[in-house]
């Protein structure tokens, strides 16, 4: 057999396996979820572990959101995990430009995706969100996970410690992915919040 054909066949097989492992077949786990499909909407973007969300440069209260995503054992950094977040602007509004498609119409344009490297670390540069206008809801950030095998699900929202609007009614028991109440810290000229996630933690039916 021609050696070139053998090499081509092996290359094609490896490519197919890598593609299958990379993409997976999307499968929602953890119960009903409004907007979870947005984690899939990064399309052909080349994701890495750091993302800067719209309006960061002009934001009055800049915010760095960072942490490590771990495998289900709680100690091994998880690689190739897509984390999607979205939140309001400082006025508590999900801003849109009018030409948004899919879930961007509801989530607004202050949103972004990262994909973890070998260290499992993620970082978003964004702004401190505000609570909804005329609402009793505390300020928060919505996170969603997409795993390499295609499982996707929502995580408990980031809430800010000492927010006067925050009550137990806003928190999930058990928290999904780990404790979502974070401390707003100073980090030079911006604020900082740190939160780690554990894949599958608190997610019903996670397999």
N, C-alpha and C positions, 0 to 999 in steps of 0.2 A: 504494500500500500504506500502511496506517495506520502512522504514525511510531512509535506506541507498540509495535506488534508488532515492528517492526524493532529498536527499542532492547531489547525483552525478549529477542529472539532472540540479539542480540549479547551481552547480559549472561549469558544461559544458556550460550552457547558459552565465554565467558571463564571462567565459574565451573567448567564441566566441565573445561577445560584446567588451571585452577589446582588443582582437586581431584585430577586425574590426576597432575600434577607433584608435588603435596604427598605423596600416598600411595604412588604407584608400586605395582607388583605384587611382593610379597615374594619374594626369590630368594636362597637360600643359596649363597654362593661360598666358595672357599678350602678345600674338603674337608669331611669329616664333622665335626660339632660337637654335642656333648651340651649342651643348654641354650641354644643360640643363639636359639631362638624367644622367649626371655624378653625380648629387646630389643623385641619387638613388643607386650608386655603392658602398655604404659602406657595403653592404651585411649583414653578421652576426656580424659585429663589435658591441661591447657594447659601445655606445656613451655616453659621458658626456659633461659637459659645457666647458671643457678645452682640447685642443689638442696641441701637439708639433709636428711640421712638420719636415720632414727629413732635415738634415744638419744644424739644429738650433745650436747644440752644437759646431760645427766647424765654424760657420759663423762669419765673421769679423764684420758685422753690424747686430747684433741681433735686432729683432723687436718683440714687444708685440702688438697684434691687439685685441682690446677689445671694449665692448659696451653693450647695452641692446636692445633686440628686443621687441617691443611693439605690442599689438593688434591694430586693425584698429582705435580704439578710441584715440591712441597716448599717453595713460597714463597707461594702464594696462599691466604689464609684460606678455609676451607670453611664455607659457610653452610647452615643447615637440616639439619645432621647430628645424628642422635640417638646419644648415647653412654649406654650402660647399664652400671652397675657393681654388683657385690655382693661381700660379704666377710664374714668371721667377726667375732664380737665379741672383746673382749680375752682371753677364755678360749679362743679358738680354735673356738668353736661357731657354727654358722649358726642363730641363734635363731628359733623359731617360736612362734606363739600357739595353734596347733591348728586354726585355721580357714582356713589358707592354701589358695589354689587355684593350679592350673597349676604353673609352675616356682618359685613362692614356697615351695612345700612342700619343695623341695630347697635353694633359695638362701637361704631365711630372709627376714626382713623388713628386714634392713640392706641395702637396695638402693635404687636410684633412677635416674632418667633426666634428661638435659638435652637441649636442642636449641640448637645454636650460632646466634649472630647473624652479622652481616657480618664481625666481627673474628675469627671462628672460635674464640673463647675459651670454655672451659668451667670450671666450678668446682663441686666437691662439698664440703660440710662434713660430716664424719663422725668416726670414731674410729680410732685405730691398731689394726689387727687383730692377733690372736694366732695363733700356729701351732697346727695341730691337736693336741689332747691326745695324748700318747704317740706322737708321730709325728716322722719325720725331715724332714717337709715344712716349708719356711720360711714365714713369714707372707707373705700376698700378697693382691692385689685383682684380681678378674676383670673385664676390660672387653670390651664388645661394641659394634659399630658398625652403624647402619642408615643407609644413604644415601638421598637423596631419590628416586632411581630404583628403590628397592626392594631393592638389594643389601644383604645383611647377613652378618656374619662375626665371628669372635672375634679378639681381639688378644692378643699376648703379655701375660701377667699382669704387674702391677706387683710387683717384688720390691725388698726394701730392701738397699741397699749395706751391707756389713759384717755382715749377718745370718750368724751362725756356721753356720746350717743350710743356707745357700745354696751350691749347687755347680753346675757346668756341666750336670749332669744335669737340672736344673730349668729350664734356659734353652733357647729354640728358636733354631735357626740356619738361615736368617736370622730375626731377630726380626720378628714380625708387627706392622706399624704403626710400628716403630721400637724403639729400645732400651728394655727394660722395667725395667732396674735403676736405681732412683732413690735419691737422697740424702735422708735424713730430716733436715730442717732445723728450726730454731726460728723461730717466727713469733709473737712476743709470748707469750701464754699458751697457744698451741697449736703443734702441729708442722705442717710444710709439706712437701709433695712436689710437684715440677713435672715434667710430662712432656708433650711434644708428640707428635702423631700425624701420619702421612702416609697418606692414603687409598690403599689397595691395596698399600702397601709390604710385600713379603714374603708376599703372599697368592697362593697358587697359583691359576692360572686366572682371575685378576682381569681383567675386560674392561670 
